[in-house]
Amino acid sequence: MERNLRKERIGVVVSDKMDKTIVVAVERKVKHPKYGKFVKKTSKFFAHDEKQDSHPGDTVRIMETRPLSKNKCWRVVEILERAK
């Protein structure tokens, strides 16, 4: 049986204060319905980080997964760029 495609997002780690959990901010540009200007919208995702090797400022790729806790249903796939 084939699994459905899982959503993937690329974002910046905002917090790593929790145990094996990071908060990832994903930014997108949305066109304003009336004025037509593109506005930046940010969504925050709680992601599971098993090895605890990502830190604030890192750019990471996260993938949707089964619910791991009340508000954690994403996991870290890879760290694309380390913070300076």
C-alpha positions as CSV (number, residue, x, y, z in Angstrom):
1,M,0.0,0.0,0.0
2,E,1.3,3.4,-0.9
3,R,1.4,6.3,1.5
4,N,0.2,9.8,0.7
5,L,2.7,12.5,0.2
6,R,3.6,14.4,3.3
7,K,3.8,18.1,3.6
8,E,7.2,19.7,3.9
9,R,8.2,23.2,5.0
10,I,11.4,25.1,5.2
11,G,11.8,27.5,8.1
12,V,14.0,29.1,10.7
13,V,14.3,27.7,14.3
14,V,12.9,30.2,16.8
15,S,13.2,28.2,20.0
16,D,14.9,25.0,21.3
17,K,14.1,25.4,25.0
18,M,11.9,22.3,25.1
19,D,13.1,18.7,25.4
20,K,13.4,17.2,21.9
21,T,11.1,19.9,20.5
22,I,11.9,23.0,18.4
23,V,9.7,25.8,17.2
24,V,10.0,26.6,13.5
25,A,8.8,29.8,12.0
26,V,7.7,29.4,8.3
27,E,7.3,32.7,6.4
28,R,5.1,33.1,3.3
29,K,4.1,36.0,1.2
30,V,0.4,36.6,0.7
31,K,-1.2,39.1,-1.7
32,H,-3.4,41.6,0.2
33,P,-7.0,41.1,-1.1
34,K,-7.8,44.8,-1.5
35,Y,-4.4,46.6,-2.0
36,G,-2.5,44.0,-3.9
37,K,0.6,44.4,-1.8
38,F,2.5,41.3,-0.8
39,V,2.5,40.9,3.0
40,K,4.7,38.5,5.0
41,K,2.8,36.0,7.1
42,T,4.5,33.8,9.6
43,S,3.3,30.4,10.9
44,K,4.9,28.6,13.8
45,F,5.2,24.8,13.9
46,F,6.3,22.6,16.8
47,A,8.7,20.0,15.4
48,H,10.2,16.9,16.9
49,D,14.1,17.0,17.0
50,E,15.2,13.6,18.3
51,K,19.0,14.4,18.3
52,Q,18.5,17.9,19.7
53,D,21.2,19.3,17.3
54,S,19.3,22.3,15.9
55,H,19.5,25.7,17.5
56,P,17.8,29.1,17.1
57,G,18.7,30.7,13.8
58,D,19.2,27.4,11.9
59,T,17.3,26.8,8.7
60,V,15.6,23.4,8.8
61,R,13.3,21.3,6.6
62,I,10.4,19.8,8.6
63,M,8.0,17.1,7.5
64,E,4.4,16.3,8.6
65,T,4.0,13.2,10.7
66,R,1.6,11.5,13.1
67,P,0.6,13.5,16.2
68,L,3.4,13.2,18.7
69,S,1.8,15.4,21.4
70,K,-1.0,17.9,21.9
71,N,0.4,20.4,19.4
72,K,3.4,18.6,17.8
73,C,2.8,16.9,14.5
74,W,6.0,17.8,12.5
75,R,9.5,16.4,12.6
76,V,12.9,17.6,11.5
77,V,14.1,16.0,8.3
78,E,17.4,17.9,7.9
79,I,19.3,21.0,8.9
80,L,19.9,23.0,5.7
81,E,22.0,25.9,7.2
82,R,23.5,26.5,10.6
83,A,23.2,29.9,12.3
84,K,26.3,32.0,12.1
